[in-house]
Amino acid sequence: MNYDTTTIGLVGLRDQGLIFGQVLDDLGLNLAGADVNPDVRETFERQFDADTYDDPKQLFEADIDAAVICSPNKYHVEPAIAALRHGYDVFVDKPLSHDLAGAQKIAAVEQEVDQFCMVGFHFRFDSACRILGEYIDDGYFGEIYHIEGRHIRRRGIPGRGTWYTSKDIAGGGAAIDIGVHVVDIILSFLDTPQIEEMMGVTRTKFGHREDYIYQHMHGEEGKPHRFNVEDSATMLLETDTGASASAEVAWAANGDPEHEYHIYGTDAGATLDLADTSFSEGYTRDETGAHNRITIYEARTKGEPHFSTSELEVERNDAFTAQFEYFLDHVESGEQPPINTAAQAVRVQNVISELYQ
Amino acid sequence: MGLERGKNGAGTRIKSIYTTVAILEAIRNADGATLTELTERLDIPKSTIYHHLSTVCDCQFVRKEGMEYVIGHRFLTFAGPAREREEIYASGVKEVDKLANRAEKNAQIVVEENGRGVYIYHSKEDYQSDVTPYIGTVVDLHCTAAGKAILAHKPRADIHEWIEQFGLTRKTENTVTSKDALFDELETIQQQEVAFDDEEWIDGVRCIAAPVISETDEILGAVSVSAPTDQMNDELFYKELPNLVQNTTGVIEANTSYSSWSELSNAQADPSR
């Protein structure tokens, strides 16, 4: 695909729109965008020399080749469906929607049209995550009976007081924002089982406080009283294969920032460390703060019993760039990507929806 | 035809319409009045009043019940579309009902018209009817929470002008009547985006409000929650309810901003694509 004759239309040009815009711009693509706010449109226009519109309808009628949706969660459904019906393949930032019904609506329309919808579970494109996935597919760990996923930020409430912390617009807090990644990765490592039982707890301990101490606000800060979502959650899942999983997510916690998965198998185990300490406190994509580690734990006998703990040296990649390249490859070929599908996103949305009940 | 100059020297006006309006206001204030009562209240000859009444009765803006003239329902026919034009009404009604439900208190939508606040919506559930401002109630901006939320969004110069024109009338012991004190308070309100009325308009009533602001920084109105003081302790008044009100205005703002997106998926795609 010739990137410099390809135009991507972005819907929602604030924080996430600028981040995605930068990745796409760095790849050499042309950009266009739509947003309800004139200042936001202007910033995007200046940064990317792009045309912008106040209505996605006008964007879809312009000369674009694919759509990227990164507006507030509640406002994914309409533009995503409109993009599909206009004949565009569409990339939707996670979560697919603010609620299960919205996610199901998008997935249903995707079934009706030739075009596809891909969802932004970008960690799937992280090289360490992919490599570990290969080990799992090879059966290296034997029977994986439990996975523990942890995504903890020390002070990382995004856009406190904006739509991010409005239950009605975002659909929820930490669980729907970062918990979706954890659930998605867990489901993928367990080879997409059915969830039989789910027990979960949500909490609001930091975001609503006037004395919320932080060093950098992750995204813009909004109205001080506008916070009615959870800032941490704990989930315990039982699947139909007998495997269990636990997920711990927090936008803010008095503890070390983490993003780790502990895989427990009968033949071996692993820890996948995807932490990006730069994310825990501020919103920068600083490569130096990012971890990318796999440790494999085994017990062997050679002469005598011994333990083996191996650190895999994995070359870092930029998961955001990788996911967009993948998206564009499939836009060009016209083939539905097998991963990060709308159906997959609906499964994740289902788990989060259960948690919120 | 009786022509005269309008207020502040503005263009030509029809004098008799002012007379009609004065009669209608008198009927409304009295909650129904006989011809005799109206003649006593107004400095207008009885026969003139009678002719005006007959005309507005023909037009159904007033009707006669026994000896009394009362405000007619025709005003509702006009009021309906008037408030439906307000974006805050279309986007806000459901949210204000939810707010009232959660807070278990009355909630309202107020918009500014000609320098005064007008209550254009009142939540369905009526929690304390004796302190309810009914729909159409007109209030001064400086002594109500919604009014202050609206006032705080204006540029300083406009606030000065507003004070010049309307003054800071005292309604209760707590009403802010000092210009400096008001400006201080408005500055805090502008930062916090929450306003308080602590028995400044009606004795025994406390009210919290937050503004609803569009993407182009235009103030569309305000949402308020009110209750008698004995049902509004400090914890509720200063902490819990501001959170609820601001969460509500956040949703209303989003509904307003994204209102044109709700029909996107129904739009027909260009078949030539």
Boltz contact constraints between the chains, C-beta under 6 A:
constraints:
  - contact:
      token1: [A, 36]
      token2: [B, 215]
      max_distance: 6.0
  - contact:
      token1: [A, 36]
      token2: [B, 257]
      max_distance: 6.0
  - contact:
      token1: [A, 37]
      token2: [B, 215]
      max_distance: 6.0
  - contact:
      token1: [A, 55]
      token2: [B, 260]
      max_distance: 6.0
  - contact:
      token1: [A, 56]
      token2: [B, 264]
      max_distance: 6.0
  - contact:
      token1: [A, 57]
      token2: [B, 267]
      max_distance: 6.0
  - contact:
      token1: [A, 75]
      token2: [B, 258]
      max_distance: 6.0
  - contact:
      token1: [A, 75]
      token2: [B, 261]
      max_distance: 6.0
  - contact:
      token1: [A, 78]
      token2: [B, 261]
      max_distance: 6.0
  - contact:
      token1: [A, 78]
      token2: [B, 264]
      max_distance: 6.0
  - contact:
      token1: [A, 78]
      token2: [B, 265]
      max_distance: 6.0
  - contact:
      token1: [A, 79]
      token2: [B, 264]
      max_distance: 6.0
  - contact:
      token1: [A, 81]
      token2: [B, 265]
      max_distance: 6.0
  - contact:
      token1: [A, 82]
      token2: [B, 264]
      max_distance: 6.0
  - contact:
      token1: [A, 82]
      token2: [B, 265]
      max_distance: 6.0
  - contact:
      token1: [A, 85]
      token2: [B, 269]
      max_distance: 6.0
  - contact:
      token1: [A, 86]
      token2: [B, 269]
      max_distance: 6.0
  - contact:
      token1: [A, 87]
      token2: [B, 273]
      max_distance: 6.0
  - contact:
      token1: [A, 166]
      token2: [B, 250]
      max_distance: 6.0
  - contact:
      token1: [A, 168]
      token2: [B, 251]
      max_distance: 6.0
  - contact:
      token1: [A, 169]
      token2: [B, 254]
      max_distance: 6.0
  - contact:
      token1: [A, 223]
      token2: [B, 193]
      max_distance: 6.0
  - contact:
      token1: [A, 223]
      token2: [B, 246]
      max_distance: 6.0
  - contact:
      token1: [A, 225]
      token2: [B, 242]
      max_distance: 6.0
  - contact:
      token1: [A, 225]
      token2: [B, 243]
      max_distance: 6.0
  - contact:
      token1: [A, 225]
      token2: [B, 246]
      max_distance: 6.0
  - contact:
      token1: [A, 226]
      token2: [B, 246]
      max_distance: 6.0
  - contact:
      token1: [A, 226]
      token2: [B, 247]
      max_distance: 6.0
  - contact:
      token1: [A, 226]
      token2: [B, 250]
      max_distance: 6.0
  - contact:
      token1: [A, 228]
      token2: [B, 247]
      max_distance: 6.0
